[in-house]
Amino acid sequence: MTQEQKILAVVGLLPVLADLLEDVELFRNSKKYANLFLNEVRRVDNIIIADAELEAQSQQVNIQRAFIQWLKTEFVAE
């Protein structure tokens, strides 16, 4: 994997993970640190994707969709 591909994978997956974490009910310090993490993920995502080419931005969306689909397939509610 190239460095660009690694970065694209990270900025593709982290926002999805942040969205999932945002939906989890947390309390006290856990909530505080989760919010710090969420803010940092969004900040880094904005910095990296803002400078990315249109194709990289499209690839990020495709990675996110594929990851979400994988999660839905693997974590079927029973």
C-alpha positions, 0 to 999 in steps of 0.5 A, a space after each residue: 500500500 502506498 502512503 496515500 492509500 493508507 491515509 485514504 483508508 484511515 480517513 475513510 474508516 475513522 469518520 464511520 467509527 466516530 459516527 458509531 461512537 457518537 451513537 453509543 451512550 457513554 457517561 462521565 469521563 468516557 463521554 468526555 474522551 469520546 467527544 475529544 476523539 470525535 472532534 479530532 477525527 472530524 478535524 483531521 478528516 476536514 484537513 486531509 480531505 479538503 486538500 484531496 483530489 476529487 477522485 480521492 474524495 470519491 474513494 473515501 465515500 466508497 470506503 465508508 459505504 463498503 465499511 458500513 455495508 460490511 458492518 451491517 452484514 457482520 453484525 446482524 441484529 438478532 
